[in-house]
Amino acid sequence: MLRWNYGRTMILLIGGLGVLALAAQADSAKPLRPAATAQSPEEAQLKQLPPAAQQVGRPTKAQVLSLCQQRAGCRAKLDIAQKGQKPATVRPAATSPSPEEVELKKLPAPATPVTPRRFQRSGLGLWSLDGLLAWLNPFRPTVAEAQAAVSVYLTPQNRSVASPYSTLILVGVYYWGPYYFSPGYNIGHPVSETKPYAATNFTAPVSGWYIINVRAGNAAAKLRHYPSNLIIETWDPAAVPCSYGSCDYATLEYLQQGYHTFYFYSPTHGYNFYSVSIESYP
C-alpha cells in the first residue's frame, strides 16, 4: 500500500485493485449529529390515534338510503325525490374546472398507455382523455351513460374512474396504514377553512338525484359544493352512524348535468378517510 500526504488530505492507493480513498484528517472531521432521545411530535400524535377500522367495505345503495332516512334534512330531500319532484334548489354544474382539477391536469402524462380505448394510468389511477378534454365541450353524456344507472366508488387506492369521469384528491393527508387528516395541520385553503380535505370531482351524466356517501372516522364534518361554494351538509359527531371505527356521512342532492366538486372536511377533528360513493337515484 502506498501513501501520500497532501496538506489536510490523505490519499491511499491499495495494491493492484486501483482503489482510491479520500479521508479527512481528524482535525478537519465534522461533529456528529446527536440522535434523538424521544420520539418526534408527529410520531407521538400518530400513536394517540384510535386504531383503524379492520374491515371497511362499500355500503350498499339500500344501506345509504337507510342512513339518509335517519337524518331529518336528508329524509326531507328523499321524500321529494320519491315523489319524482325537483327541489327548490338545484346544485349547478361548473363551467370551469375546480382548482384541484387544474393542478391534476398539470401532472405529466405517463410515457405509454397501459390500457386500451384512450385510457391511461397515472399515479392517481385511471383517467379518461375524453374527461380531461370535457372543458372544451358542453357536458354531453353518451347514450349509454344517459340510460344507465350511475355508480361511482372512489378510495385512496383507486382514486379515479373513467365513466362517468370522477376523481378523488386528498389534500394534506397523512399515510400511516390508513389515510389520516390531522386537525393540527393547516393548508391555508379557504374552501376547507384551512383544514385538510378530500375533494371528489364528479361528472353527472344527466340532471337528477344522486346519493353521496363519505365513509370516514368520526368527526364534526362539513360538505362544500363547487361551483356554488355552499356548505350543503354538516354532521354532528354524536349523531353520525358508526360501526367498528368507520362512519357514514350520507346526503341526497339534485345535480345539474355536468361537473361538480364536493369538499369533505372537518374544522375541528382528526379522522381516517376510507371512501366516497355516488349513485343515481332511484
Secondary structure, DSSP 8 states (H G I E B T S, - for coil): -EEEEETTEEEEEEGGGTEEEEEE-GGG--------SS--HHHHHHHTS----S------HHHHHHHHHTSHHHHHHHHHHHTT---SS-B--BSS--HHHHHHHTS---SS--SSTTEEEETTEEEEHHHHTGGGS-----HHHHHS--EEEE-SSS-EETTTTEEEEEESEEESSSEEE-TT-----GGGTTS-EEEEEEEESSSEEEEEEEEESS--EEEEEETTTEEEEEE-TTTS-EETTEEEEEEEEEE-SEEEEEEEE-SS--EEEEEEEEEEE-
